[in-house]
Every structure is written in C-alpha cells, then in structure tokens.
C-alpha cells in the first residue's frame, strides 16, 4: 500500500468485477478535504510552452548621439529650455541584447524553434544567398514533392545568435510555409549533422550542412599544390564529423610519378586519393564511384577545377568555370555561393566558392594533435601530458619525426595550425 496523503486502499468486489480504489476516511470528512484530495492527487497541470533566453544579433547600428551639449550651453549661450528632449542616453550595451523566446529549446548546441508542423512542409535548402534568399526543394513525402520554392527566412530564425555567420546554409533541412506561387517562408532549421565550417571574423561560417564526405580538390600544378591546405581541410572535416576524400586534379600538367610520395603518404594514413584530369579524362570513373550514394561537398582553392570536374562527371550541371591568373597563379572566383545538385548516378554534390585560406573553427591547440592520426601511437609516451610537440623535452612525437616515422610535411602543417600561421 502507498504511503502519504494519496494512499489508496483496495477492497475486493463480488461478482468478479475486479478491484476498486477507496479514499481513506480522513479525505471524506468534508467538501474541502475532497477538493484538496482531488487537486493534489488527480489533477494534471497544463503543459507550459518551452522558453529559452537567447542572445539576439544587432540588426542596426548604435544611434548617433549629439555631443558637446554642455559646451554649447556654456560658451554659445544656447537656451537650455530649447534643447531637443527627444534624445535618450542609455547605458545599455551588448549584454542587454537578450530576449526570451517562447516555444524554443536547445538540442545540443543548436536552437530549435517550436512551430505548428501541421501547417509546414519539409524541405532541403539547395542554395542560400545571404540571409534572406534561399532555394528550398520540397521533400519526396511532402505535397508537390521536388518542387523548388524561393523562400525568405523568418526574422526570429535570422536574428537568433548561434555564433554563426548565416542562420540558414546550403544543405539545411528546414520547415517552411508556402505563401504565394513558388514562394515561401522558412520557419525552422532542423538540427544539423555533418558540417564543413571555417572561422570568419570571429564567427562560425558553415559552408554546407548535412553532408557525409568532403572532396578536397587540389591541383597538381597551376595553382601550386599546397599540402598544408589539404591538412587543414582534413582537420575541418574531422571536426565536422564527415569523411575526407582527396582529389588530385590537373594530373596532366605533371609527371604523376613525382607525386607518388605525396599520394603514398596520405594513402598510408587511410585517406583515399583520386588522381584526376578533365583534359585527359583520367580518374573520372573512379571519382564517380566514390560519389555514388554520398552527400559530397567539393571544396578547395579557386582555380583547382572543382566546377570543371563536376561538369565532366555530369555535363548537365553547366557550372561556370574560370581561368587561373598568369600573374598571381591564383584562381579567380567563378562560383559565388554553395549550391546543392543531384547526380544522375546517385548522390548529391555541392560546389563551393574557392577558399585561399581556411581558418579552423572551434579547434583548440590542444585538440589539433588528435586530428593527426600518425601522432596517436606516440602521444601517450610524451614526458608531459600537456605536451604540444614543439620544443618540449621528452616529446615522443618529435622523436618519431627524427626517426622518419612521421612525415615532416605533415608535422610542418601541424606547426602552422598550432602557431596560427595560415
């Protein structure tokens, strides 16, 4: 029998009708007791909507205030009673830019806004230009499956701060409400998984979301090959919990035998390297097999041939391409924004604007060693547990480097990430 004010006794009923709960005598003494018993034991509180205290981005600059009012009164004889009383001076700063959002909750580190899902449709963002112009494709199980909607973004979605540059990015799964013919409004962004991101002006710039692998496209020549940039992309992919595929393009410009040491180095670390050439048609079939059934983002420097590769894999994509500057030997931007495209052979690909430098986001110096897989067997043998493998005595990683068990090229990439040299 249960203890306390809500304890119930059970008495047998005749006729095989089961048991009946009986309220103790003290709860039947008067009307007030009966009411207290019912409210304490059997009433169900109405569910309150969830609330979340969040920081909002500033959507306008500080109001310009009039200066030197006191000096004007003292030296120029300005009438105090005639001064404009409309100006307000507030001591409130950035810390006061917080609001309580009713119907919002945290899932992990992401804010999810509660909406009426019955009035919304589900879709995926194919392209996001700025913070207000998005192309959304309705999911296959929704009304008008596959239809494209040009959507704006609800203000509360755009202004909720999440340490991110854009509230909606290419690849996002969203809930949206159709408004006019082919138009709509994004009401909620679903929690993301598998992202490629970088740092931009002290904020997280997510290039694409909900992907399964990153195709790191580099050129054998023109522009010059940069192993350090490959390593940065590998770390960024691992941080976003997606796989990495290295595509070594423009192999027709060099003797491929000269690149075997580099290819072998990454292959021994477990990374797939696919040499390709659009001009010679080399490696395209192998690359197509790697993309089948995957959600892949193509990323790399400008001019390495990302768009040319995708056009060769599927000519109907018709992506714009550009040349490499003969003066700077750097690529020119032709892809202006990330765009999600479906492949006829199966899978999705995203072509992204070229990146000359990749600033890692949310990767602390002490974390970097964990993204270099060849360091892992030696790290436990370092003399100091907080060893950064720079100049510390008893460093097992540096000893492995001297014994040629770790590539010097990879170690130099590690040093650049630690000291902050792009």
Wavefront OBJ file of the C-alpha trace (Angstrom):
o trace
v 0.000 0.000 0.000
v 1.241 3.520 -0.826
v 2.097 5.927 1.996
v 1.248 9.622 2.203
v -1.881 11.708 1.582
v -2.648 9.972 -1.714
v -2.534 6.406 -0.312
v -5.353 4.213 -1.553
v -6.775 1.039 -0.004
v -8.122 -1.752 -2.168
v -11.137 -3.878 -1.328
v -12.414 -6.951 -3.076
v -15.633 -6.702 -5.052
v -18.034 -9.561 -5.524
v -19.184 -10.815 -8.840
v -15.733 -10.903 -10.408
v -15.740 -7.150 -11.127
v -12.168 -6.589 -10.039
v -10.840 -4.048 -7.527
v -11.941 -0.551 -6.608
v -9.733 2.162 -5.072
v -11.164 3.546 -1.827
v -10.307 7.008 -0.495
v -9.191 6.952 3.171
v -11.703 8.246 5.724
v -9.810 11.456 6.525
v -10.205 12.604 2.910
v -14.015 12.148 3.050
v -14.694 14.250 6.113
v -15.811 17.423 4.332
v -16.016 19.132 0.954
v -12.713 20.932 1.438
v -10.902 17.674 2.065
v -12.441 16.131 -1.018
v -11.382 19.098 -3.131
v -7.866 19.029 -1.682
v -7.556 15.323 -2.369
v -8.681 15.653 -5.989
v -6.377 18.554 -6.774
v -3.371 17.018 -5.013
v -3.677 13.539 -6.463
v -5.570 13.522 -9.727
v -5.297 16.927 -11.446
v -2.851 17.260 -14.336
v -1.090 20.600 -14.748
v -1.415 22.244 -18.147
v 1.816 21.918 -20.123
v 3.586 25.218 -20.384
v 5.322 26.204 -23.640
v 9.083 25.949 -23.520
v 11.043 29.158 -23.163
v 14.629 29.977 -23.949
v 16.715 33.022 -23.068
v 18.816 33.781 -26.120
v 21.098 36.495 -27.405
v 19.875 38.325 -30.480
v 22.070 39.817 -33.144
v 22.031 43.554 -33.547
v 20.245 44.401 -36.758
v 21.160 48.065 -36.731
v 23.992 50.305 -35.560
v 24.062 52.459 -32.466
v 22.070 55.660 -32.723
v 24.354 58.652 -33.224
v 24.142 60.934 -30.198
v 24.563 64.685 -30.098
v 27.852 65.720 -28.472
v 29.111 68.853 -26.691
v 25.707 69.902 -25.372
v 27.201 71.286 -22.138
v 29.859 73.293 -24.009
v 27.214 74.743 -26.306
v 25.190 75.930 -23.332
v 28.191 77.433 -21.526
v 30.032 79.090 -24.417
v 27.438 79.720 -27.113
v 24.556 80.743 -24.923
v 22.190 78.066 -26.174
v 18.826 78.132 -24.437
v 18.569 75.060 -22.237
v 14.787 75.041 -22.469
v 15.037 74.974 -26.249
v 17.124 71.816 -26.485
v 15.573 68.782 -28.114
v 14.275 66.499 -25.390
v 13.815 63.560 -27.742
v 17.363 62.249 -27.379
v 17.868 59.459 -24.877
v 21.176 58.266 -23.499
v 21.224 54.679 -22.271
v 23.948 52.761 -20.532
v 22.716 49.520 -22.015
v 25.249 47.719 -24.159
v 25.696 44.398 -25.977
v 24.996 42.367 -22.849
v 21.374 43.572 -22.834
v 20.691 42.175 -26.309
v 18.830 39.180 -24.944
v 15.231 38.131 -25.292
v 13.069 35.312 -24.083
v 11.805 33.242 -26.988
v 8.631 31.345 -26.183
v 8.485 27.987 -27.919
v 12.235 27.421 -28.348
v 14.532 24.769 -26.950
v 18.134 23.650 -27.120
v 19.114 20.408 -28.823
v 22.807 20.014 -28.194
v 24.279 23.421 -29.038
v 21.570 24.319 -31.566
v 18.400 26.327 -31.013
v 15.214 24.687 -32.276
v 12.072 26.809 -32.603
v 8.726 25.149 -31.955
v 6.320 25.657 -34.869
v 2.993 24.203 -35.957
v 4.279 21.351 -38.097
v 0.804 20.685 -39.459
v 0.939 23.934 -41.429
v 4.547 23.489 -42.592
v 6.270 21.467 -45.272
v 9.641 19.823 -45.016
v 12.387 20.526 -47.498
v 16.091 20.945 -48.061
v 17.973 24.115 -48.884
v 19.626 23.813 -52.302
v 21.201 27.271 -52.215
v 21.390 30.118 -49.701
v 22.384 33.604 -50.817
v 22.888 35.971 -47.917
v 20.475 35.607 -45.021
v 17.154 36.045 -46.797
v 17.221 34.352 -50.208
v 17.036 30.563 -50.161
v 16.009 27.949 -52.686
v 14.219 25.060 -50.968
v 13.228 21.757 -52.554
v 10.214 20.021 -51.029
v 10.913 16.519 -49.705
v 9.644 13.455 -51.537
v 6.952 12.721 -48.910
v 5.533 16.260 -48.955
v 2.872 17.878 -51.152
v 4.345 18.888 -54.527
v 7.468 16.743 -53.988
v 10.619 18.051 -55.643
v 9.188 21.489 -56.320
v 11.516 24.443 -55.750
v 10.403 27.346 -53.566
v 12.148 30.700 -53.281
v 12.000 31.346 -49.554
v 12.756 34.150 -47.180
v 13.719 33.426 -43.571
v 11.530 34.256 -40.596
v 13.043 37.109 -38.598
v 13.312 35.148 -35.360
v 15.337 32.483 -37.204
v 17.660 35.089 -38.730
v 18.315 37.067 -35.578
v 18.854 34.328 -33.002
v 22.601 34.344 -32.391
v 24.387 30.998 -32.658
v 27.962 32.176 -33.189
v 27.322 31.628 -36.881
v 27.604 33.864 -39.905
v 24.347 32.715 -41.532
v 21.234 31.267 -39.927
v 20.407 29.129 -42.986
v 23.029 27.406 -45.138
v 23.083 25.103 -48.133
v 22.104 21.554 -47.176
v 19.922 22.533 -44.213
v 16.746 20.573 -43.565
v 14.011 23.103 -42.879
v 10.327 23.564 -42.178
v 8.741 26.191 -44.429
v 5.306 27.590 -45.171
v 4.338 28.196 -48.820
v 2.921 31.691 -49.273
v 2.402 32.662 -52.916
v 3.085 30.762 -56.131
v 6.570 29.304 -55.724
v 7.307 31.447 -52.659
v 7.663 30.550 -49.011
v 8.988 31.425 -45.562
v 11.422 29.255 -43.600
v 10.067 28.800 -40.079
v 12.650 26.463 -38.575
v 16.050 24.944 -39.262
v 16.371 21.340 -38.116
v 19.451 20.279 -36.081
v 22.478 19.784 -38.324
v 24.873 16.886 -38.628
v 27.935 16.552 -40.815
v 29.092 20.118 -41.471
v 32.059 21.803 -43.127
v 32.838 25.086 -41.421
v 35.557 27.685 -41.058
v 36.126 30.777 -38.960
v 35.201 34.148 -40.417
v 35.513 37.398 -38.455
v 35.281 35.561 -35.123
v 32.111 33.726 -36.140
v 31.418 30.265 -37.439
v 30.898 30.209 -41.202
v 29.218 26.921 -42.090
v 29.837 26.272 -45.771
v 27.396 23.365 -46.051
v 25.413 21.120 -43.685
v 24.145 17.539 -43.576
v 26.892 16.009 -45.721
v 28.677 12.671 -45.498
v 32.057 13.455 -47.087
v 34.312 16.295 -48.190
v 36.083 16.094 -51.543
v 39.266 18.136 -51.028
v 40.181 19.206 -54.556
v 43.791 20.293 -55.135
v 45.714 20.810 -58.349
v 48.995 19.134 -59.199
v 50.053 22.470 -60.665
v 48.553 25.855 -61.624
v 47.768 26.855 -58.928
v 50.633 25.217 -56.997
v 49.937 22.242 -54.770
v 49.566 23.129 -51.063
v 49.742 20.102 -48.730
v 49.204 22.372 -45.717
v 45.785 23.365 -47.064
v 44.890 19.692 -47.557
v 45.700 19.057 -43.901
v 43.559 21.982 -42.775
v 40.607 20.627 -44.717
v 41.176 17.175 -43.224
v 41.041 18.647 -39.712
v 37.942 20.708 -40.533
v 36.213 17.622 -41.971
v 37.055 15.557 -38.899
v 35.775 18.329 -36.642
v 32.505 18.322 -38.570
v 32.345 14.508 -38.314
v 32.487 13.823 -42.053
v 34.875 11.732 -44.132
v 37.627 13.190 -46.322
v 38.389 12.327 -49.953
v 41.455 13.889 -51.631
v 41.041 14.650 -55.340
v 44.376 15.422 -57.032
v 43.276 17.255 -60.186
v 45.162 18.506 -63.266
v 47.476 15.481 -63.238
v 48.083 16.008 -66.960
v 50.301 19.012 -66.080
v 52.933 16.959 -64.225
v 54.577 13.570 -64.226
v 52.366 11.583 -61.866
v 55.409 9.620 -60.667
v 56.658 12.813 -59.000
v 53.531 12.876 -56.852
v 53.705 9.273 -55.680
v 55.432 10.137 -52.367
v 52.576 12.553 -51.536
v 49.889 10.111 -52.662
v 51.516 7.287 -50.715
v 51.799 9.420 -47.569
v 48.060 10.098 -47.411
v 47.161 6.569 -48.519
v 49.162 5.109 -45.622
v 47.193 7.345 -43.240
v 43.937 5.873 -44.515
v 42.810 8.670 -46.836
v 41.597 7.904 -50.339
v 43.444 9.849 -53.061
v 41.947 10.003 -56.550
v 44.225 11.481 -59.283
v 42.083 13.134 -61.976
v 42.404 15.107 -65.181
v 39.486 16.658 -67.016
v 41.623 17.195 -70.127
v 42.842 13.583 -70.295
v 39.663 12.054 -68.840
v 41.707 10.336 -66.120
v 40.148 9.177 -62.857
v 36.601 10.363 -63.596
v 35.063 6.889 -63.390
v 36.803 6.213 -60.073
v 35.626 9.547 -58.695
v 32.065 8.897 -59.857
v 32.063 5.626 -57.904
v 33.216 7.434 -54.766
v 30.357 9.941 -55.056
v 27.557 7.448 -55.626
v 25.084 7.460 -52.759
v 27.018 10.117 -50.847
v 26.355 13.728 -49.863
v 29.606 15.315 -51.006
v 30.883 18.879 -50.876
v 33.629 19.871 -53.309
v 35.972 22.375 -51.728
v 39.440 23.782 -52.301
v 41.259 26.791 -53.707
v 39.921 28.844 -56.583
v 41.157 27.541 -59.915
v 41.804 23.928 -58.936
v 38.991 22.714 -61.194
v 36.066 21.894 -58.870
v 33.391 23.102 -61.278
v 35.188 21.570 -64.285
v 35.265 18.189 -62.547
v 31.559 18.320 -61.752
v 30.718 19.356 -65.302
v 32.721 16.382 -66.567
v 31.005 13.999 -64.175
v 27.588 15.242 -65.269
v 27.543 17.660 -68.213
v 24.017 18.832 -67.444
v 25.217 20.668 -64.329
v 26.576 23.510 -66.520
v 28.566 25.154 -63.725
v 30.564 28.274 -64.517
v 34.322 27.840 -64.775
v 37.246 30.282 -64.812
v 40.957 30.505 -65.523
v 43.976 30.923 -63.256
v 45.674 34.323 -63.210
v 49.003 34.222 -65.032
v 50.323 36.963 -62.732
v 49.421 35.679 -59.257
v 48.968 31.992 -60.205
v 45.784 32.054 -58.145
v 42.316 31.109 -59.254
v 39.556 33.617 -59.901
v 36.222 33.195 -58.139
v 33.536 31.969 -60.544
v 31.322 30.062 -58.064
v 29.661 32.739 -55.927
v 27.689 30.592 -53.497
v 27.368 26.961 -52.460
v 24.758 25.043 -54.436
v 23.444 21.512 -53.873
v 22.977 19.407 -57.024
v 21.650 15.883 -57.520
v 23.726 13.420 -59.534
v 22.080 11.132 -62.062
v 24.330 8.291 -60.899
v 23.074 8.707 -57.329
v 24.051 11.066 -54.537
v 24.286 14.817 -54.121
v 27.189 17.212 -54.618
v 27.834 20.774 -53.530
v 30.083 23.121 -55.467
v 31.504 25.820 -53.188
v 33.360 29.091 -53.782
v 37.144 28.777 -53.754
v 38.992 29.214 -50.467
v 42.521 30.597 -50.377
v 42.867 30.329 -46.603
v 40.989 28.143 -44.148
v 40.721 29.341 -40.577
v 39.807 26.435 -38.337
v 36.725 26.987 -36.209
v 36.394 25.824 -32.612
v 39.629 23.825 -32.695
v 41.862 24.472 -29.679
v 45.642 23.968 -29.939
v 45.471 21.037 -27.524
v 42.941 19.323 -29.834
v 44.970 19.510 -33.041
v 47.177 16.512 -32.231
v 44.100 14.287 -32.142
v 43.351 15.028 -35.803
v 46.794 13.824 -36.938
v 46.294 10.074 -36.865
v 50.004 9.286 -37.188
v 50.659 11.131 -33.896
v 48.289 8.971 -31.869
v 50.612 5.975 -31.194
v 53.334 8.290 -29.822
v 51.349 10.836 -27.785
v 50.967 8.592 -24.681
v 54.773 8.259 -24.493
v 55.454 12.012 -24.231
v 57.037 13.009 -20.925
v 54.478 15.734 -20.203
v 50.710 15.139 -20.549
v 50.191 18.677 -21.919
v 52.977 18.376 -24.489
v 52.277 20.360 -27.674
v 55.164 18.673 -29.510
v 57.009 21.926 -30.157
v 60.242 22.174 -28.149
v 59.372 20.150 -25.045
v 61.889 17.669 -23.690
v 60.924 14.023 -23.800
v 58.492 14.521 -26.688
v 57.805 11.148 -28.307
v 56.227 12.760 -31.386
v 59.361 14.758 -32.180
v 61.473 11.678 -31.609
v 59.282 9.798 -34.116
v 59.784 12.684 -36.539
v 63.563 12.398 -36.266
v 63.283 8.647 -36.870
v 61.246 9.256 -40.048
v 58.169 7.635 -38.551
v 56.193 10.861 -39.087
v 56.234 12.889 -42.291
v 57.997 16.231 -41.990
v 55.436 17.745 -44.370
v 52.602 16.758 -42.078
v 54.483 17.897 -38.986
v 55.046 21.325 -40.541
v 51.310 21.541 -41.240
v 50.702 20.748 -37.571
v 53.076 23.533 -36.505
v 51.260 26.070 -38.693
v 47.962 25.206 -37.048
v 49.435 25.486 -33.558
v 51.185 28.838 -34.045
v 48.363 30.263 -36.164
v 50.236 30.625 -39.446
v 47.899 30.135 -42.388
l 1 2 3 4 5 6 7 8 9 10 11 12 13 14 15 16 17 18 19 20 21 22 23 24 25 26 27 28 29 30 31 32 33 34 35 36 37 38 39 40 41 42 43 44 45 46 47 48 49 50 51 52 53 54 55 56 57 58 59 60 61 62 63 64 65 66 67 68 69 70 71 72 73 74 75 76 77 78 79 80 81 82 83 84 85 86 87 88 89 90 91 92 93 94 95 96 97 98 99 100 101 102 103 104 105 106 107 108 109 110 111 112 113 114 115 116 117 118 119 120 121 122 123 124 125 126 127 128 129 130 131 132 133 134 135 136 137 138 139 140 141 142 143 144 145 146 147 148 149 150 151 152 153 154 155 156 157 158 159 160 161 162 163 164 165 166 167 168 169 170 171 172 173 174 175 176 177 178 179 180 181 182 183 184 185 186 187 188 189 190 191 192 193 194 195 196 197 198 199 200 201 202 203 204 205 206 207 208 209 210 211 212 213 214 215 216 217 218 219 220 221 222 223 224 225 226 227 228 229 230 231 232 233 234 235 236 237 238 239 240 241 242 243 244 245 246 247 248 249 250 251 252 253 254 255 256 257 258 259 260 261 262 263 264 265 266 267 268 269 270 271 272 273 274 275 276 277 278 279 280 281 282 283 284 285 286 287 288 289 290 291 292 293 294 295 296 297 298 299 300 301 302 303 304 305 306 307 308 309 310 311 312 313 314 315 316 317 318 319 320 321 322 323 324 325 326 327 328 329 330 331 332 333 334 335 336 337 338 339 340 341 342 343 344 345 346 347 348 349 350 351 352 353 354 355 356 357 358 359 360 361 362 363 364 365 366 367 368 369 370 371 372 373 374 375 376 377 378 379 380 381 382 383 384 385 386 387 388 389 390 391 392 393 394 395 396 397 398 399 400 401 402 403 404 405 406 407 408 409 410 411 412 413 414 415 416 417 418 419 420 421 422
